[in-house]
Every structure is written in C-alpha cells, then in structure tokens.
C-alpha cells in the first residue's frame, strides 16, 4: 500500500506559500523543490526554487484542518512554568527523531502530535505568525 506524500512550500522570496495546484512541482531528495514549465517550443524548463518544504503530518486538528510541519497549534492545557504567566499553550509542530511533535523549541517538554491532534487547533504557522511563539 502506498501513500501520497503531501507537502506545502514556503517561498523565501516573495514570502508566501506557493499554490501547489498552480504549476508542476517535483520534490527532490533533501527537500529541493523544482518547478517545471514549458517554453514557447514546448521544451521543459526546470527551475530550482528557494523554499522551505513542510510535510503534511497525516493528522488533522479538532476542526478537521490539516496539520503541517511549521504549524503553530494551541492546546487547552498550559505546560511548563509555575502558573499561566510562565506557561505556554502555543506549540510548534516539528519532525524530530522519526515522529511529529509539538513543542516550544528550547523550552519544556515535547508532546507527541498523535496524542493531541484531536484536541489541538491550528492557529498559524512559524512563517506568517512568528509572534505567536514570541519571536
């Protein structure tokens, strides 16, 4: 049984997510993304793009929204610290040691995304909403 690998790509310039339905893209090893277009003579033109590729986790949040690497998810419980002022409930989705986790890099513990995906909510991502993580 095979599974289609789904991903999105953040363009470093201009700063935006690419519309993956808009053109023909190929994902190469090591996360390189190539766009293929045709010139006036119907010859293929390959152009490597300066992007950050983010994999789909295969999971959805409590509202049915797909969760990708780099998303910021909100959980109901606060973690870390002595009280809510020291604690966080906004975490970054990352792929670490073969699994997707939600954490605040450099802080507290890491949560297995498969254990919280049905109760968390995607509220942004690290490129369009870095302020959510205090960056």
LINMO-V989252 format. One record per residue. N is the residue number from 1. RES is the residue in one small letter. SS is DSSP state (H for helix, E for strand, L for the rest). PSI is psi in whole degrees, 0 to 359 (none if undefined). OMEGA is omega as a letter, one per 40 degrees, with the letter a starting at -180 (* if undefined). Layout:
n->{N N}
res->{RES RES}
ss->{SS SS}
psi->{PSI PSI}
omega->{OMEGA OMEGA}
This chain:
n->{1 2 3 4 5 6 7 8 9 10 11 12 13 14 15 16 17 18 19 20 21 22 23 24 25 26 27 28 29 30 31 32 33 34 35 36 37 38 39 40 41 42 43 44 45 46 47 48 49 50 51 52 53 54 55 56 57 58 59 60 61 62 63 64 65 66 67 68 69 70 71 72 73 74 75 76 77 78 79 80 81 82 83 84 85 86 87 88 89 90 91 92 93 94 95 96 97 98 99 100 101 102 103 104 105 106 107 108 109 110 111 112 113 114 115 116 117 118 119 120 121 122 123 124 125 126 127 128 129 130 131 132 133 134 135}
res->{x x x x x x x x x x x x x x x x x x x x x x x x x x x x x x x x x x x x x x x x x x x x x x x x x x x x x x x x x x x x x x x x x x x x x x x x x x x x x x x x x x x x x x x x x x x x x x x x x x x x x x x x x x x x x x x x x x x x x x x x x x x x x x x x x x x x x x x}
ss->{L L L L L L E E E E E L L L L E E L L L L L L E E E E L H H H L E E E E E E L L L L L E E E E E E L E E E E E E E E E E L L L L L E E E L L E E E E E E E E E L L L L L L L L E E E E E E E E E L L E E E E E L L L L L L L E E H H H H L L L L E E E E E L L L L H H H H L L}
psi->{130 157 133 131 125 139 168 164 129 117 130 332 119 155 99 160 138 147 103 345 348 335 181 117 147 133 120 167 153 23 14 136 130 133 134 124 169 140 187 339 15 30 140 134 124 129 119 133 147 89 166 120 132 124 147 134 344 4 157 153 186 346 4 9 135 142 127 160 143 352 155 123 148 130 159 322 149 144 150 167 176 334 183 333 333 353 168 154 12 124 150 136 126 161 112 130 45 10 161 133 165 124 172 105 130 2 155 210 173 138 136 123 328 342 343 353 328 352 352 170 131 122 357 197 165 346 318 340 50 336 337 332 10 25 none}
omega->{i a i i a a i a i i i i e a a i i i a i a a i a i i a i i i i i a i i i i i a i a i a i i i i a i a i a a a i a a a i i a i i i i a i i i i i a i i a a i i i i a i a a i a i i i a i i a i a i i i i i i i i a i a i a i a i a a a a a a i i a i a i i a a a a a a i i i a *}
